[in-house]
Amino acid sequence: MLENWFNQQLEERKYKDCFDIDALTKVVNRAIEQLPERCREIFSLSRKEGLSYRQIAERLGISVKTVETQISIALKRIRDLIFFCICIFVAVYSIKYLFFTIECQMNRFFAFFVFSCVCYCLCGM
């Protein structure tokens, strides 16, 4: 029954784009929301208002080096969250593929074991 559902889902998505810009936007916005307040403010001034590092430094009364550091922190956290989401996506869909296409019970056990290890490693990041 699950295999039929999975095949139906694959068929329905066959001709659709596999890149969901709305989902990516939500992930990036969530990452920005999770930044420390000052870091988020500096990042927003840079990316949303288009201010230069010097303009941000003058507006906030901080050094240009502080602005550079805070932007670097923000970009790293955003990249890390996007990478984490990609890893989860790949792990989940790889396991779905293994569970629904492999008939051998031992291979399903192995797939579940690999999935468990991946989840453990990702959560330990």
trRosetta pair geometry for C-beta under 8 A, 3 or more apart (Angstrom, degrees):
i j d omega theta_ij theta_ji phi_ij phi_ji
1 4 5.9 -52 -154 31 30 110
1 5 6.7 29 150 -16 63 105
2 5 5.5 -53 -150 37 37 113
2 6 6.2 37 153 -20 69 105
2 99 8.0 -39 118 131 132 117
2 100 6.9 -124 119 -100 94 104
3 6 5.7 -52 -146 37 32 112
3 7 6.3 32 155 -17 64 106
3 100 4.8 152 -117 -151 78 93
4 7 5.8 -55 -147 38 30 110
4 8 6.3 33 153 -21 64 106
5 8 5.6 -56 -150 35 31 114
5 9 6.5 32 152 -20 65 104
6 9 5.7 -52 -150 34 32 112
6 10 6.5 34 151 -19 64 103
6 96 6.3 179 -135 176 133 108
6 100 4.6 -83 76 -116 161 164
7 10 5.6 -51 -149 35 34 113
7 11 6.3 34 153 -19 66 106
7 100 7.5 -170 -46 165 78 134
8 11 5.7 -55 -148 37 31 112
8 12 6.3 31 154 -19 65 106
9 12 5.8 -55 -146 36 31 110
9 13 6.3 12 161 -4 65 113
10 13 6.2 -72 -147 47 26 99
10 14 6.6 58 150 -66 63 84
11 14 5.5 -17 -155 -27 34 120
12 16 7.8 5 135 -6 63 125
13 16 5.0 -73 -154 40 60 116
13 18 7.5 80 163 -95 113 75
17 20 7.4 149 104 -70 100 51
19 24 7.6 -5 -178 -26 83 132
20 23 3.9 46 105 14 119 114
20 24 6.6 157 93 -14 65 84
21 24 5.6 -55 -146 40 35 112
21 25 6.1 40 154 -24 68 105
22 25 5.7 -52 -147 34 30 113
22 26 6.5 32 153 -20 63 104
23 26 5.7 -52 -152 33 32 113
23 27 6.6 33 151 -20 64 104
24 27 5.6 -53 -151 34 34 112
24 28 6.4 31 154 -16 67 105
24 82 7.6 35 -146 -126 86 108
25 28 5.8 -55 -146 39 31 108
25 29 6.1 30 156 -17 66 109
26 29 5.8 -56 -142 40 29 110
26 30 6.1 32 156 -21 64 107
27 30 5.8 -55 -148 35 28 112
27 31 6.5 29 152 -19 63 105
27 81 6.3 175 174 131 95 109
27 82 6.0 106 133 -97 133 71
27 85 5.4 -48 -130 -33 144 168
28 31 5.6 -54 -151 35 32 112
28 32 6.4 32 151 -19 66 104
28 78 6.0 33 -137 -154 75 113
28 82 7.1 16 -78 -72 76 110
29 32 5.6 -52 -147 36 34 112
29 33 6.3 37 153 -21 65 105
30 33 5.6 -52 -147 35 32 114
30 34 6.5 27 154 -18 63 109
30 81 7.2 -159 93 168 98 151
31 34 5.9 -61 -151 37 31 109
31 35 7.3 50 148 -41 61 90
31 77 5.9 162 -175 127 104 91
31 78 4.4 119 127 -111 147 66
31 81 4.2 -167 -93 43 118 155
31 82 7.3 -43 -44 -38 153 78
32 35 5.8 -34 -162 0 39 117
32 40 6.1 106 175 -132 74 95
32 43 6.5 -151 -136 106 97 141
32 44 7.5 99 -173 -69 125 89
32 74 7.4 33 -116 -161 71 108
32 78 6.9 22 -61 -89 70 112
33 40 7.4 50 -120 -121 21 140
34 77 7.2 -147 92 160 105 133
34 81 7.8 131 47 -74 141 149
35 39 4.5 -123 169 97 112 111
35 40 4.0 150 83 -66 114 86
35 43 6.4 24 101 12 175 144
35 73 7.7 118 -143 119 107 100
35 74 5.5 9 -116 -114 145 88
35 77 6.2 147 -92 76 87 154
36 39 4.5 78 61 14 86 113
36 40 6.7 -160 85 -11 37 90
37 40 5.8 -60 -147 36 25 111
37 41 6.4 26 156 -21 63 107
38 41 5.6 -52 -148 34 32 114
38 42 6.4 30 155 -16 65 106
38 70 6.8 -96 125 -126 90 141
39 42 5.9 -56 -148 38 29 108
39 43 6.2 28 154 -18 64 110
39 70 4.8 -159 -120 -161 70 97
39 73 5.6 -79 -135 91 133 124
39 74 5.4 170 168 -67 102 96
40 43 5.7 -56 -144 39 28 112
40 44 6.2 29 157 -20 64 108
40 74 7.3 141 -88 -109 41 120
41 44 5.9 -57 -147 37 27 110
41 45 6.5 27 155 -19 63 106
41 60 7.6 123 123 -98 123 137
42 45 5.8 -53 -148 34 30 111
42 46 6.5 26 154 -16 63 109
42 56 5.9 84 -144 178 79 139
42 60 7.2 -45 -90 -22 89 164
42 67 5.8 -168 -159 -134 126 71
42 70 4.3 47 74 114 156 141
42 71 6.4 -112 131 -60 112 73
42 74 7.3 -158 84 -30 96 139
43 46 5.8 -62 -153 39 30 110
43 47 5.9 -4 166 7 70 114
43 70 7.0 -128 -47 139 79 96
43 71 6.2 141 -96 -113 72 63
43 74 4.0 162 -84 -139 134 169
44 47 6.5 -66 -127 52 25 88
44 48 4.7 -16 -168 21 69 124
44 49 6.9 57 141 -5 69 97
45 48 7.3 -29 -75 53 12 86
45 49 5.1 -33 -150 42 47 124
45 51 4.8 -32 160 37 90 128
45 55 7.9 -156 159 105 116 96
45 56 4.8 127 112 -111 136 107
45 59 7.0 -167 -150 68 150 147
45 60 7.9 -137 -11 -37 169 120
46 49 7.5 47 5 53 9 80
46 50 7.6 34 176 -114 32 14
46 51 6.1 -82 -94 63 41 77
46 53 7.2 19 -105 -80 113 62
46 56 6.2 -23 -65 -58 82 147
46 67 7.6 139 -67 -178 122 106
46 71 5.9 44 -12 -103 172 119
47 50 7.7 6 179 -71 13 47
51 55 4.1 -127 -172 92 101 125
51 56 5.0 127 113 -57 126 82
51 59 7.1 -32 -168 -3 161 141
52 55 4.6 97 51 6 77 102
52 56 7.0 -141 93 -4 41 86
53 56 5.7 -55 -150 37 32 112
53 57 6.3 35 152 -21 66 107
53 64 5.1 77 136 -152 110 89
53 67 4.5 152 -157 108 87 138
53 68 6.1 26 -142 -62 145 76
53 71 7.4 -80 -101 -16 105 145
54 57 5.6 -54 -147 36 31 113
54 58 6.4 29 155 -17 65 106
54 64 5.8 -13 -90 -98 60 118
55 58 5.8 -55 -147 38 30 109
55 59 6.2 30 155 -19 65 109
56 59 5.8 -57 -146 37 29 111
56 60 6.1 0 165 5 66 114
56 62 7.9 -31 129 58 81 104
56 67 4.9 121 91 -123 124 137
57 60 6.5 -72 -140 51 22 92
57 61 7.8 -165 169 18 54 1
57 62 5.4 -107 -140 80 69 67
57 63 5.9 -24 -144 162 125 14
57 64 4.6 -61 -51 -74 157 57
57 66 7.1 125 -113 56 96 96
57 67 5.1 -94 -63 -26 89 132
58 61 7.6 25 -172 -70 25 40
60 67 7.9 140 46 -80 131 101
62 66 4.4 -85 159 71 119 144
62 67 6.5 139 97 -47 114 82
63 66 4.7 106 60 -1 80 99
63 67 7.3 -139 102 -1 49 83
64 67 5.5 -51 -155 34 40 115
64 68 6.4 43 147 -21 68 103
65 68 5.5 -50 -148 35 34 114
65 69 6.3 36 153 -20 65 105
66 69 5.6 -53 -147 36 32 112
66 70 6.2 28 156 -16 66 108
67 70 5.9 -59 -146 39 29 108
67 71 6.3 28 156 -18 65 108
68 71 5.9 -57 -147 37 28 110
68 72 6.3 30 154 -20 63 108
69 72 5.7 -56 -151 35 29 113
69 73 6.5 31 152 -20 65 104
70 73 5.6 -48 -147 33 34 113
70 74 6.4 36 153 -19 65 104
71 74 5.7 -53 -148 36 32 113
71 75 6.3 29 156 -16 66 107
72 75 6.0 -56 -144 39 29 108
72 76 6.3 29 157 -20 64 108
73 76 5.9 -59 -150 36 27 111
73 77 6.4 23 156 -16 64 108
74 77 6.0 -60 -150 37 28 107
74 78 6.3 25 155 -17 65 109
75 78 5.7 -56 -145 39 31 111
75 79 6.2 32 156 -18 66 107
76 79 5.8 -55 -146 39 29 111
76 80 6.2 31 155 -22 65 107
77 80 5.6 -52 -144 35 31 113
77 81 6.4 28 157 -17 64 105
78 81 6.0 -57 -149 37 30 107
78 82 6.4 27 154 -16 65 107
79 82 5.8 -58 -147 39 30 109
79 83 6.1 32 155 -20 66 108
80 83 5.7 -55 -146 37 29 112
80 84 6.3 33 153 -22 63 106
81 84 5.5 -50 -147 34 32 115
81 85 6.4 32 154 -18 64 104
82 85 5.7 -55 -150 37 32 111
82 86 6.4 33 152 -20 65 105
83 86 5.7 -54 -148 36 32 112
83 87 6.4 34 152 -21 65 104
84 87 5.7 -54 -151 33 30 112
84 88 6.5 29 152 -17 64 104
84 122 6.5 123 -147 -165 84 106
84 125 6.8 -151 -102 62 111 157
85 88 5.7 -52 -148 36 33 111
85 89 6.3 37 152 -22 65 106
86 89 5.5 -53 -148 36 32 115
86 90 6.3 29 156 -16 66 106
87 90 5.9 -56 -145 39 29 107
87 91 6.1 28 156 -18 64 109
87 118 7.5 -166 166 180 100 108
87 122 5.6 173 117 -106 134 128
88 91 5.8 -58 -145 39 29 110
88 92 6.1 25 159 -17 66 109
88 122 6.6 137 -72 174 80 165
89 92 6.1 -59 -146 37 24 106
89 93 6.3 7 164 -4 63 113
90 93 6.3 -64 -141 46 25 100
90 94 5.9 27 160 -22 64 113
91 94 5.9 -58 -143 36 24 111
91 95 6.3 20 160 -15 62 109
91 115 6.2 123 174 -132 100 74
91 118 4.5 178 -124 129 134 150
91 119 7.0 156 150 -60 155 71
91 122 7.4 -106 -18 -26 157 146
92 95 6.0 -60 -150 38 26 107
92 96 6.3 28 153 -20 64 106
93 96 5.4 -45 -141 35 37 115
93 97 6.3 43 155 -22 64 101
94 97 5.7 -53 -154 33 31 113
94 98 6.4 27 151 -15 65 106
94 115 7.9 -179 86 -87 96 91
95 98 5.6 -53 -146 39 35 110
95 99 6.0 33 157 -19 68 107
95 111 5.6 134 -138 167 73 104
95 112 7.4 86 -151 -90 117 44
95 114 7.4 -172 -92 84 96 99
95 115 4.3 46 -95 -84 141 129
96 99 5.9 -57 -143 39 28 108
96 100 6.0 2 167 1 65 116
97 100 6.6 -74 -141 47 21 93
97 101 5.7 -14 175 8 63 125
98 101 6.7 -73 -126 47 17 91
98 102 5.4 -11 -171 5 62 126
98 107 6.8 -139 -175 150 100 98
98 108 7.1 154 139 -110 93 52
98 111 3.7 174 122 -116 141 143
99 102 7.2 -51 -107 40 9 92
99 108 5.9 73 -120 -131 64 95
99 111 6.0 -160 -60 107 70 151
99 112 7.9 74 -84 -61 105 83
102 107 4.3 -101 155 108 142 136
102 108 6.2 -177 90 -60 110 73
102 111 7.0 158 42 -34 142 138
103 107 7.9 57 62 46 38 127
104 107 4.2 78 79 6 104 108
104 108 7.1 -173 95 -9 56 81
105 108 5.6 -53 -152 34 38 113
105 109 6.5 40 150 -20 67 102
106 109 5.5 -50 -151 34 35 113
106 110 6.3 37 149 -19 65 104
107 110 5.4 -50 -146 37 35 114
107 111 6.3 41 151 -23 66 102
108 111 5.5 -49 -146 34 33 114
108 112 6.4 34 153 -18 64 103
109 112 5.8 -55 -151 36 31 110
109 113 6.3 34 150 -21 64 106
110 113 5.5 -53 -148 35 33 115
110 114 6.4 33 154 -18 66 103
111 114 5.8 -53 -148 36 31 110
111 115 6.3 33 152 -19 64 107
112 115 5.6 -53 -146 37 32 114
112 116 6.3 35 153 -22 65 104
113 116 5.7 -53 -150 34 30 113
113 117 6.5 29 152 -18 63 105
114 117 5.7 -56 -151 36 32 112
114 118 6.3 33 152 -20 66 105
115 118 5.7 -53 -147 35 31 112
115 119 6.3 30 155 -17 65 106
116 119 5.8 -55 -148 38 30 110
116 120 6.3 31 153 -21 64 107
117 120 5.6 -54 -147 36 31 113
117 121 6.3 28 156 -17 65 107
118 121 5.8 -58 -148 38 29 109
118 122 6.2 24 157 -15 66 110
119 122 5.9 -57 -142 40 28 107
119 123 6.1 22 161 -14 65 111
120 123 6.2 -60 -144 40 24 105
120 124 6.3 21 157 -19 61 114
121 124 5.8 -65 -149 38 27 111
121 125 7.4 51 149 -49 59 85
122 125 5.9 -26 -166 -14 40 115
